[in-house]
């Protein structure tokens, strides 16, 4: 997919990965970019950087996503690329409250479903469209110190697979963005999850955005900004028991458990 002259919606666009994508997509010649964020001030700031449109939404609420879609298509034009980028990293372990698990589920998975539910029929009707869903390397490899995050990102990968399997022949394209650690508000905290994710270094959002453009141009299902993730995936599938043992050793090293 070439981004020139495309109408693009990006959730979680108020900072971090979302803002970097908005700036990079604008540089690629996007026709219009809708910067969506739960924080209205942050959304406005991103929109101002790219001469875009700011919208406020809580992506865990289906009606909010419907409003973004309907407003964009009524006032700007048909959405070519919808980037479900907003995410949360809460619910570290078994004792995390149910509310954290539910929020993780609603933001990290259900928001992708809501966007597809209300956009796929529109896109199919006009010949196709594209979804870029931000998951994580945690969706492929799990995440030390972040139970709800790892589990719901796995679910996001599964949904992206299902979406592509069932609608590819109708012109629906799907890419899953699966980075390791990227320098954002989420990775600013000094905790076990950040330590594990950044074992191979911390990528800047701008570098990630460059890699996303490459991935979209090639219409790759998996966009892996950290190339080593592919090697880790192969290790996992070639010997699952050995991989679990290795991850257990990593967990003990990071947490200090003997």
Backbone as CSV, one residue per row, in Angstrom:
resi,resn,N_x,N_y,N_z,CA_x,CA_y,CA_z,C_x,C_y,C_z
1,UNK,0.827,-1.190,0.000,0.000,0.000,0.000,0.869,1.252,0.000
2,UNK,0.594,2.130,-0.911,1.221,3.440,-0.906,0.298,4.402,-0.171
3,UNK,0.865,5.233,0.689,0.069,6.081,1.571,-0.333,7.410,0.945
4,UNK,0.247,7.748,-0.173,-0.080,9.011,-0.823,-1.567,9.067,-1.167
5,UNK,-2.173,10.203,-0.838,-3.583,10.483,-1.152,-4.570,9.587,-0.408
6,UNK,-4.128,8.954,0.672,-5.010,8.098,1.451,-5.595,8.846,2.647
7,UNK,-6.805,8.452,3.016,-7.451,8.945,4.232,-7.205,7.919,5.320
8,UNK,-6.590,8.365,6.419,-6.090,7.448,7.442,-6.586,7.872,8.817
9,UNK,-7.039,6.898,9.594,-7.415,7.117,10.993,-6.396,6.395,11.866
10,UNK,-5.909,7.083,12.894,-4.954,6.485,13.831,-5.458,6.689,15.243
11,UNK,-5.711,5.602,15.967,-6.079,5.737,17.376,-4.808,5.732,18.227
12,UNK,-4.915,6.301,19.417,-3.724,6.438,20.247,-2.701,7.349,19.596
13,UNK,-3.183,8.345,18.848,-2.307,9.211,18.056,-1.757,10.388,18.846
14,UNK,-2.132,10.498,20.113,-1.720,11.652,20.897,-0.279,11.643,21.356
15,UNK,0.408,10.528,21.203,1.799,10.434,21.646,2.415,9.161,21.084
16,UNK,3.710,8.984,21.357,4.382,7.725,21.077,4.272,7.227,19.650
17,UNK,3.964,5.947,19.525,3.888,5.306,18.216,2.850,5.982,17.340
18,UNK,1.676,6.258,17.896,0.606,6.863,17.103,0.997,8.197,16.513
19,UNK,1.629,9.044,17.317,2.061,10.354,16.810,3.147,10.193,15.749
20,UNK,4.087,9.285,15.975,5.154,9.066,14.993,4.583,8.566,13.672
21,UNK,3.591,7.678,13.737,2.946,7.199,12.514,2.259,8.337,11.776
22,UNK,1.559,9.189,12.519,0.859,10.305,11.887,1.831,11.213,11.140
23,UNK,2.934,11.553,11.778,3.926,12.431,11.160,4.549,11.769,9.931
24,UNK,4.860,10.485,10.042,5.489,9.762,8.921,4.525,9.584,7.766
25,UNK,3.271,9.270,8.077,2.276,9.083,7.022,2.019,10.396,6.287
26,UNK,2.034,11.499,7.023,1.875,12.808,6.384,3.022,13.060,5.419
27,UNK,4.232,12.693,5.830,5.393,12.871,4.962,5.290,12.023,3.695
28,UNK,4.539,10.927,3.783,4.333,10.062,2.622,3.254,10.603,1.687
29,UNK,2.613,11.712,2.079,1.621,12.330,1.208,0.192,11.924,1.460
30,UNK,-0.101,11.452,2.675,-1.490,11.096,2.992,-2.411,12.294,2.730
31,UNK,-3.580,12.015,2.206,-4.546,13.082,1.899,-5.045,13.742,3.161
32,UNK,-5.420,12.937,4.154,-5.851,13.465,5.446,-5.658,12.399,6.506
33,UNK,-5.256,12.851,7.688,-5.043,11.954,8.816,-5.901,12.420,9.978
34,UNK,-6.655,11.481,10.539,-7.484,11.752,11.710,-6.740,11.206,12.925
35,UNK,-6.339,12.112,13.807,-5.603,11.747,15.017,-6.602,11.569,16.152
36,UNK,-6.752,10.326,16.599,-7.736,9.981,17.627,-7.009,9.643,18.922
37,UNK,-7.469,10.198,20.021,-6.867,9.881,21.309,-7.901,10.115,22.407
38,UNK,-7.739,9.421,23.527,-8.633,9.623,24.658,-8.383,10.979,25.306
39,UNK,-7.170,11.509,25.109,-6.789,12.815,25.628,-6.955,13.847,24.517
40,UNK,-7.948,14.729,24.652,-8.273,15.686,23.601,-7.114,16.626,23.304
41,UNK,-6.411,17.065,24.339,-5.296,17.992,24.143,-4.175,17.348,23.336
42,UNK,-3.884,16.090,23.635,-2.838,15.379,22.899,-3.244,15.140,21.447
43,UNK,-4.504,14.804,21.235,-4.996,14.611,19.870,-4.872,15.897,19.067
44,UNK,-5.238,17.015,19.683,-5.138,18.310,19.014,-3.689,18.647,18.684
45,UNK,-2.776,18.332,19.597,-1.366,18.631,19.370,-0.826,17.865,18.174
46,UNK,-1.177,16.579,18.089,-0.720,15.789,16.940,-1.326,16.316,15.648
47,UNK,-2.624,16.589,15.672,-3.293,17.094,14.467,-2.660,18.391,13.994
48,UNK,-2.272,19.253,14.921,-1.650,20.528,14.559,-0.304,20.319,13.862
49,UNK,0.399,19.254,14.227,1.707,18.976,13.623,1.597,18.564,12.160
50,UNK,0.449,18.025,11.774,0.320,17.436,10.438,-0.810,18.053,9.627
51,UNK,-1.363,19.156,10.142,-2.528,19.771,9.501,-3.640,18.737,9.329
52,UNK,-3.832,17.957,10.397,-4.830,16.899,10.367,-6.079,17.270,11.135
53,UNK,-6.861,16.255,11.443,-8.118,16.419,12.174,-8.009,15.657,13.485
54,UNK,-8.369,16.303,14.578,-8.334,15.662,15.892,-9.716,15.181,16.288
55,UNK,-9.774,13.995,16.852,-11.017,13.473,17.430,-10.675,12.815,18.755
56,UNK,-11.629,12.857,19.663,-11.463,12.225,20.969,-12.330,10.984,21.038
57,UNK,-11.757,9.904,21.542,-12.524,8.666,21.671,-11.872,7.763,22.698
58,UNK,-12.712,7.000,23.371,-12.279,5.902,24.225,-12.483,4.638,23.405
59,UNK,-11.402,4.035,22.931,-11.526,2.926,21.983,-12.137,1.679,22.597
60,UNK,-12.246,1.637,23.925,-12.890,0.491,24.558,-14.407,0.565,24.461
61,UNK,-14.929,1.677,23.956,-16.368,1.888,23.821,-16.735,1.826,22.340
62,UNK,-17.544,0.872,21.971,-17.879,0.670,20.558,-18.501,1.908,19.941
63,UNK,-19.395,2.563,20.648,-20.057,3.749,20.104,-19.062,4.848,19.757
64,UNK,-17.977,4.948,20.523,-16.964,5.960,20.219,-16.276,5.662,18.890
65,UNK,-15.980,4.403,18.647,-15.343,4.039,17.384,-16.306,4.229,16.224
66,UNK,-17.557,3.895,16.436,-18.575,4.131,15.401,-18.645,5.618,15.065
67,UNK,-18.607,6.464,16.086,-18.665,7.918,15.859,-17.466,8.396,15.045
68,UNK,-16.274,7.885,15.362,-15.078,8.275,14.612,-15.211,7.865,13.148
69,UNK,-15.661,6.646,12.910,-15.815,6.154,11.542,-16.849,6.969,10.783
70,UNK,-18.011,7.145,11.385,-19.090,7.841,10.685,-18.752,9.304,10.438
71,UNK,-18.124,9.953,11.414,-17.766,11.357,11.246,-16.701,11.520,10.168
72,UNK,-15.717,10.646,10.184,-14.657,10.716,9.179,-15.221,10.525,7.781
73,UNK,-16.040,9.498,7.607,-16.533,9.197,6.263,-17.548,10.224,5.785
74,UNK,-18.268,10.849,6.699,-19.244,11.857,6.307,-18.592,13.199,5.995
75,UNK,-17.556,13.556,6.759,-16.978,14.895,6.645,-15.669,14.948,5.853
76,UNK,-14.959,13.821,5.765,-13.657,13.822,5.096,-13.660,12.932,3.862
77,UNK,-14.120,11.700,4.041,-14.162,10.772,2.922,-13.973,9.350,3.389
78,UNK,-14.025,8.401,2.460,-13.884,6.988,2.819,-12.516,6.682,3.413
79,UNK,-12.515,5.924,4.490,-11.271,5.567,5.175,-10.547,4.487,4.381
80,UNK,-9.307,4.772,4.016,-8.486,3.793,3.297,-7.720,2.893,4.254
81,UNK,-7.226,3.489,5.347,-6.389,2.758,6.307,-6.839,3.130,7.716
82,UNK,-7.215,2.123,8.493,-7.584,2.340,9.894,-6.521,1.700,10.757
83,UNK,-5.865,2.522,11.582,-4.782,2.049,12.449,-5.299,1.935,13.877
84,UNK,-5.578,0.732,14.324,-5.965,0.494,15.718,-4.681,0.403,16.536
85,UNK,-4.243,1.544,17.009,-2.940,1.622,17.652,-3.013,1.766,19.171
86,UNK,-4.112,2.295,19.683,-4.218,2.531,21.131,-4.081,1.223,21.897
87,UNK,-3.363,1.285,23.012,-3.187,0.092,23.835,-2.901,0.462,25.272
88,UNK,-3.032,-0.525,26.159,-2.720,-0.324,27.569,-1.847,-1.475,28.056
89,UNK,-0.984,-1.169,29.026,-0.118,-2.180,29.617,-0.328,-2.260,31.112
90,UNK,-1.415,-2.875,31.508,-1.755,-3.032,32.926,-2.054,-4.500,33.207
91,UNK,-2.215,-4.848,34.488,-2.521,-6.229,34.848,-1.302,-7.110,34.826
92,UNK,-0.330,-6.877,35.738,0.950,-7.586,35.649,0.931,-9.064,36.014
93,UNK,-0.016,-9.510,36.878,0.096,-10.886,37.352,-1.253,-11.476,37.734
94,UNK,-1.229,-12.643,38.378,-2.454,-13.353,38.747,-3.310,-12.564,39.726
95,UNK,-2.690,-11.718,40.523,-3.421,-10.968,41.536,-3.926,-9.622,41.044
96,UNK,-3.700,-9.315,39.786,-4.221,-8.059,39.239,-5.744,-8.085,39.271
97,UNK,-6.365,-6.967,39.613,-7.831,-6.945,39.703,-8.493,-7.247,38.367
98,UNK,-9.674,-7.819,38.444,-10.420,-8.148,37.231,-10.630,-6.934,36.343
99,UNK,-10.750,-5.763,36.955,-10.973,-4.546,36.175,-9.803,-4.274,35.232
100,UNK,-8.575,-4.576,35.661,-7.420,-4.367,34.790,-7.414,-5.355,33.626
101,UNK,-7.807,-6.586,33.912,-7.914,-7.565,32.833,-8.995,-7.149,31.830
102,UNK,-10.123,-6.668,32.345,-11.209,-6.284,31.447,-10.832,-5.084,30.594
103,UNK,-10.176,-4.106,31.200,-9.733,-2.945,30.434,-8.732,-3.361,29.368
104,UNK,-7.811,-4.244,29.726,-6.837,-4.737,28.751,-7.537,-5.431,27.587
105,UNK,-8.507,-6.232,27.899,-9.276,-6.936,26.864,-9.993,-5.951,25.953
106,UNK,-10.650,-4.971,26.552,-11.452,-4.020,25.781,-10.590,-3.132,24.882
107,UNK,-9.447,-2.681,25.398,-8.595,-1.774,24.617,-7.711,-2.537,23.643
108,UNK,-7.071,-3.599,24.102,-6.071,-4.293,23.283,-6.658,-5.260,22.265
109,UNK,-7.910,-5.649,22.465,-8.538,-6.562,21.500,-9.840,-6.022,20.934
110,UNK,-10.796,-5.722,21.821,-12.141,-5.391,21.342,-12.169,-4.145,20.456
111,UNK,-11.252,-3.223,20.685,-11.208,-2.034,19.832,-10.926,-2.416,18.382
112,UNK,-10.119,-3.456,18.169,-9.846,-3.925,16.815,-11.116,-4.521,16.198
113,UNK,-11.831,-5.277,17.000,-13.082,-5.863,16.523,-14.093,-4.779,16.164
114,UNK,-14.231,-3.769,17.028,-15.217,-2.710,16.768,-14.920,-2.006,15.447
115,UNK,-13.643,-1.699,15.206,-13.281,-1.026,13.960,-13.617,-1.896,12.755
116,UNK,-13.266,-3.172,12.825,-13.538,-4.074,11.707,-15.033,-4.299,11.519
117,UNK,-15.751,-4.451,12.600,-17.196,-4.701,12.522,-17.903,-3.610,11.719
118,UNK,-17.480,-2.379,11.916,-18.190,-1.261,11.292,-17.518,-0.730,10.029
119,UNK,-16.298,-1.176,9.755,-15.629,-0.722,8.543,-15.574,-1.761,7.436
120,UNK,-15.488,-3.041,7.786,-15.361,-4.068,6.756,-16.495,-3.992,5.730
121,UNK,-17.767,-3.903,6.148,-18.826,-3.822,5.134,-18.679,-2.610,4.219
122,UNK,-18.282,-1.473,4.771,-18.077,-0.276,3.955,-16.925,-0.488,2.974
123,UNK,-15.810,-1.031,3.483,-14.640,-1.234,2.638,-14.907,-2.246,1.538
124,UNK,-15.564,-3.346,1.881,-15.890,-4.360,0.878,-16.769,-3.755,-0.212
125,UNK,-17.717,-2.922,0.206,-18.625,-2.301,-0.750,-17.931,-1.395,-1.753
126,UNK,-16.782,-0.853,-1.388,-16.070,0.031,-2.320,-14.796,-0.612,-2.868
127,UNK,-14.641,-1.893,-2.653,-13.552,-2.615,-3.297,-12.366,-2.968,-2.433
128,UNK,-12.389,-2.583,-1.151,-11.304,-2.991,-0.261,-10.873,-1.906,0.695
129,UNK,-9.955,-2.270,1.575,-9.436,-1.340,2.567,-8.356,-2.031,3.378
130,UNK,-7.770,-1.284,4.315,-6.586,-1.780,5.031,-6.739,-1.513,6.522
131,UNK,-6.347,-2.515,7.327,-6.270,-2.381,8.783,-4.830,-2.598,9.223
132,UNK,-4.292,-1.625,9.966,-3.004,-1.787,10.632,-3.300,-1.834,12.125
133,UNK,-3.133,-3.005,12.722,-3.430,-3.188,14.142,-2.130,-3.327,14.926
134,UNK,-1.949,-2.444,15.891,-0.751,-2.528,16.721,-0.948,-3.598,17.784
135,UNK,-0.150,-4.635,17.703,-0.143,-5.663,18.739,1.162,-5.469,19.500
136,UNK,2.066,-6.428,19.414,3.340,-6.356,20.133,4.061,-7.661,19.888
137,UNK,5.377,-7.631,20.046,6.096,-8.903,20.064,5.554,-9.785,21.180
138,UNK,4.971,-9.157,22.215,4.352,-9.918,23.305,3.195,-10.768,22.810
139,UNK,2.567,-10.375,21.707,1.481,-11.165,21.139,1.966,-12.422,20.448
140,UNK,3.264,-12.474,20.183,3.878,-13.647,19.560,4.717,-14.449,20.543
141,UNK,5.300,-13.747,21.526,6.280,-14.376,22.418,5.893,-14.310,23.881
142,UNK,4.800,-13.666,24.208,4.339,-13.401,25.570,5.216,-12.347,26.234
143,UNK,4.951,-12.029,27.499,5.613,-10.903,28.140,5.868,-11.164,29.612
144,UNK,7.120,-11.249,29.981,7.493,-11.357,31.390,7.000,-10.106,32.121
145,UNK,6.307,-10.316,33.251,5.873,-9.197,34.084,4.645,-8.471,33.596
146,UNK,3.921,-9.016,32.622,2.743,-8.315,32.092,1.732,-9.338,31.593
147,UNK,1.044,-9.967,32.529,0.142,-11.069,32.182,-0.978,-10.637,31.247
148,UNK,-1.756,-9.633,31.647,-2.905,-9.216,30.845,-2.463,-8.673,29.493
149,UNK,-1.347,-7.984,29.474,-0.828,-7.432,28.224,-0.471,-8.557,27.256
150,UNK,0.327,-9.522,27.705,0.730,-10.610,26.839,-0.443,-11.421,26.318
151,UNK,-1.396,-11.693,27.203,-2.549,-12.512,26.812,-3.436,-11.787,25.805
152,UNK,-3.735,-10.523,26.066,-4.638,-9.800,25.162,-3.960,-9.460,23.838
153,UNK,-2.645,-9.291,23.846,-1.947,-9.071,22.580,-1.918,-10.350,21.748
154,UNK,-1.850,-11.514,22.409,-2.020,-12.780,21.683,-3.392,-12.810,21.008
155,UNK,-4.410,-12.396,21.744,-5.761,-12.383,21.191,-5.859,-11.440,19.997
156,UNK,-5.162,-10.310,20.070,-5.178,-9.358,18.961,-4.581,-9.980,17.703
157,UNK,-3.482,-10.729,17.868,-2.887,-11.423,16.727,-3.887,-12.420,16.147
158,UNK,-4.536,-13.169,17.026,-5.515,-14.156,16.567,-6.648,-13.520,15.792
159,UNK,-7.114,-12.366,16.271,-8.200,-11.692,15.553,-7.723,-11.180,14.201
160,UNK,-6.515,-10.635,14.157,-5.979,-10.171,12.880,-5.870,-11.304,11.871
161,UNK,-5.445,-12.485,12.328,-5.385,-13.648,11.448,-6.767,-13.988,10.920
162,UNK,-7.736,-14.018,11.824,-9.103,-14.365,11.422,-9.629,-13.374,10.388
163,UNK,-9.366,-12.090,10.638,-9.861,-11.049,9.734,-9.281,-11.227,8.337
164,UNK,-7.985,-11.500,8.271,-7.348,-11.693,6.971,-7.844,-12.958,6.285
165,UNK,-7.976,-14.030,7.056,-8.427,-15.299,6.488,-9.818,-15.178,5.880
166,UNK,-10.700,-14.473,6.559,-12.092,-14.415,6.119,-12.403,-13.307,5.109
167,UNK,-11.535,-12.317,4.988,-11.895,-11.182,4.124,-10.824,-10.784,3.113
168,UNK,-9.717,-11.510,3.057,-8.672,-11.156,2.102,-9.200,-11.160,0.668
169,UNK,-10.023,-12.144,0.326,-10.537,-12.263,-1.036,-11.482,-11.125,-1.404
170,UNK,-11.908,-10.357,-0.392,-12.791,-9.217,-0.640,-12.029,-7.894,-0.673
171,UNK,-10.719,-7.974,-0.710,-9.910,-6.774,-0.801,-9.503,-6.184,0.536
172,UNK,-9.761,-6.920,1.633,-9.387,-6.435,2.960,-7.971,-6.901,3.285
173,UNK,-7.108,-5.932,3.565,-5.721,-6.230,3.900,-5.488,-5.931,5.372
174,UNK,-4.648,-6.756,5.992,-4.381,-6.634,7.422,-2.883,-6.727,7.671
175,UNK,-2.380,-5.802,8.475,-1.003,-5.903,8.975,-1.033,-5.805,10.484
176,UNK,-0.255,-6.657,11.136,-0.119,-6.623,12.587,1.264,-6.093,12.928
177,UNK,1.296,-4.970,13.630,2.547,-4.345,14.037,2.981,-4.941,15.374
178,UNK,4.161,-5.581,15.382,4.596,-6.336,16.559,6.019,-5.965,16.978
179,UNK,6.195,-4.780,17.544,7.527,-4.383,17.997,7.854,-4.924,19.376
180,UNK,9.142,-4.895,19.705,9.550,-5.046,21.095,9.483,-3.652,21.729
181,UNK,10.423,-3.292,22.557,10.324,-2.033,23.293,10.513,-0.828,22.371
182,UNK,9.585,0.119,22.501,9.655,1.391,21.790,9.558,2.491,22.839
183,UNK,10.305,3.549,22.662,10.344,4.614,23.663,9.036,5.407,23.653
184,UNK,8.147,5.056,24.572,6.848,5.705,24.701,6.541,5.887,26.185
185,UNK,5.383,6.453,26.456,4.945,6.593,27.846,4.834,5.225,28.508
186,UNK,4.392,4.219,27.753,4.206,2.884,28.310,5.521,2.269,28.777
187,UNK,6.605,2.557,28.073,7.889,1.956,28.434,8.738,2.869,29.310
188,UNK,8.158,3.987,29.741,8.903,4.915,30.605,9.021,4.392,32.029
189,UNK,8.147,3.459,32.397,8.161,2.907,33.755,9.283,1.889,33.914
190,UNK,9.931,1.918,35.059,10.994,0.966,35.366,10.369,-0.245,36.050
191,UNK,10.012,-1.258,35.243,9.393,-2.456,35.798,9.891,-3.683,35.039
192,UNK,9.447,-4.860,35.491,9.920,-6.111,34.899,9.557,-6.215,33.424
193,UNK,8.360,-5.753,33.070,7.919,-5.857,31.679,8.805,-5.031,30.758
194,UNK,9.121,-3.811,31.172,9.979,-2.956,30.358,11.381,-3.538,30.248
195,UNK,11.888,-4.068,31.366,13.219,-4.688,31.349,13.273,-5.842,30.359
196,UNK,12.243,-6.681,30.370,12.207,-7.833,29.458,12.085,-7.383,28.011
197,UNK,11.181,-6.444,27.748,10.934,-6.014,26.372,12.127,-5.297,25.767
198,UNK,12.908,-4.619,26.605,14.023,-3.819,26.097,15.354,-4.561,26.128
199,UNK,15.318,-5.872,26.304,16.558,-6.655,26.364,17.390,-6.497,25.094
200,UNK,16.720,-6.266,23.960,17.415,-6.069,22.689,17.501,-4.601,22.298
201,UNK,17.266,-3.715,23.266,17.369,-2.290,22.995,16.011,-1.616,22.899
202,UNK,16.031,-0.297,22.988,14.820,0.513,22.940,14.782,1.273,21.615
203,UNK,13.760,1.020,20.814,13.636,1.671,19.515,12.918,3.010,19.660
204,UNK,13.341,3.982,18.874,12.652,5.270,18.855,11.410,5.167,17.977
205,UNK,10.324,5.874,18.338,9.090,5.792,17.546,9.292,6.155,16.078
206,UNK,10.181,7.101,15.810,10.407,7.537,14.434,11.027,6.422,13.586
207,UNK,11.928,5.650,14.185,12.521,4.525,13.465,11.459,3.466,13.194
208,UNK,10.620,3.218,14.184,9.535,2.265,13.996,8.619,2.701,12.862
209,UNK,8.292,3.991,12.807,7.394,4.493,11.768,7.968,4.251,10.378
210,UNK,9.282,4.398,10.227,9.909,4.104,8.942,9.694,2.649,8.557
211,UNK,9.844,1.762,9.525,9.688,0.338,9.262,8.227,-0.014,8.957
212,UNK,7.299,0.708,9.571,5.881,0.481,9.283,5.566,0.838,7.838
213,UNK,6.100,1.953,7.369,5.868,2.346,5.977,6.388,1.260,5.035
214,UNK,7.556,0.713,5.333,8.101,-0.376,4.516,7.181,-1.587,4.538
215,UNK,6.685,-1.921,5.740,5.806,-3.077,5.869,4.495,-2.903,5.133
216,UNK,3.924,-1.705,5.212,2.679,-1.430,4.502,2.891,-1.466,2.992
217,UNK,4.033,-0.964,2.570,4.322,-0.971,1.130,4.378,-2.408,0.610
218,UNK,4.893,-3.314,1.419,4.944,-4.714,1.026,3.710,-5.500,1.406
219,UNK,2.774,-4.840,2.108,1.517,-5.464,2.554,1.781,-6.746,3.344
220,UNK,2.770,-6.678,4.228,3.115,-7.827,5.066,2.107,-7.985,6.195
221,UNK,1.711,-9.208,6.481,0.804,-9.430,7.611,1.508,-9.090,8.914
222,UNK,2.717,-9.608,9.128,3.479,-9.286,10.322,4.512,-8.217,9.996
223,UNK,4.438,-7.105,10.698,5.462,-6.079,10.603,6.300,-6.182,11.878
224,UNK,7.543,-6.591,11.719,8.443,-6.861,12.851,9.582,-5.848,12.824
225,UNK,9.421,-4.701,13.475,10.490,-3.694,13.479,11.794,-4.213,14.064
226,UNK,11.694,-5.104,15.052,12.879,-5.749,15.614,13.016,-7.112,14.930
227,UNK,13.970,-7.223,14.014,14.071,-8.421,13.191,14.344,-9.681,14.004
228,UNK,14.944,-9.529,15.180,15.281,-10.683,16.012,14.027,-11.426,16.468
229,UNK,12.887,-10.761,16.453,11.639,-11.407,16.879,11.327,-12.614,16.011
230,UNK,11.641,-12.539,14.733,11.401,-13.678,13.851,12.219,-14.882,14.291
231,UNK,13.460,-14.631,14.695,14.303,-15.722,15.201,13.705,-16.312,16.479
232,UNK,13.233,-15.444,17.364,12.613,-15.931,18.599,11.363,-16.760,18.295
233,UNK,10.580,-16.345,17.322,9.382,-17.104,16.934,9.766,-18.493,16.443
234,UNK,10.817,-18.558,15.647,11.260,-19.852,15.116,11.758,-20.752,16.234
235,UNK,12.464,-20.176,17.193,12.913,-20.959,18.340,11.722,-21.503,19.123
236,UNK,10.707,-20.675,19.263,9.513,-21.073,20.012,8.821,-22.258,19.347
237,UNK,8.608,-22.157,18.049,7.843,-23.202,17.362,8.665,-24.464,17.108
238,UNK,9.997,-24.329,17.077,10.813,-25.514,16.815,10.927,-26.417,18.037
239,UNK,10.858,-25.819,19.229,10.936,-26.611,20.464,10.248,-25.831,21.575
240,UNK,8.950,-26.036,21.698,8.143,-25.255,22.637,8.609,-25.430,24.079
241,UNK,8.928,-26.666,24.461,9.342,-26.922,25.842,10.646,-26.204,26.174
242,UNK,11.596,-26.246,25.243,12.864,-25.553,25.476,12.647,-24.048,25.577
243,UNK,11.750,-23.544,24.729,11.467,-22.103,24.737,10.828,-21.681,26.065
244,UNK,9.858,-22.472,26.561,9.242,-22.176,27.858,10.307,-22.162,28.955
245,UNK,11.208,-23.117,28.912,12.280,-23.167,29.905,13.164,-21.938,29.834
246,UNK,13.483,-21.511,28.622,14.300,-20.320,28.456,13.609,-19.069,28.955
247,UNK,12.311,-18.961,28.691,11.547,-17.804,29.160,11.443,-17.813,30.683
248,UNK,11.349,-19.009,31.260,11.307,-19.114,32.722,12.626,-18.636,33.326
249,UNK,13.746,-18.990,32.695,15.041,-18.519,33.169,15.146,-17.004,33.060
250,UNK,14.633,-16.450,31.958,14.646,-14.998,31.793,13.812,-14.328,32.873
251,UNK,12.630,-14.891,33.161,11.764,-14.340,34.196,12.470,-14.325,35.543
252,UNK,13.131,-15.432,35.896,13.821,-15.512,37.189,14.980,-14.515,37.269
253,UNK,15.666,-14.331,36.147,16.778,-13.379,36.114,16.280,-11.953,36.324
254,UNK,15.197,-11.616,35.660,14.687,-10.247,35.737,14.074,-9.956,37.103
255,UNK,13.336,-10.927,37.626,12.624,-10.693,38.896,13.479,-10.974,40.114
256,UNK,14.636,-11.615,39.911,15.508,-11.923,41.035,15.103,-13.148,41.808
257,UNK,14.238,-13.976,41.230,13.812,-15.204,41.895,14.889,-16.267,41.692
258,UNK,15.268,-16.957,42.754,16.312,-17.981,42.665,15.695,-19.358,42.428
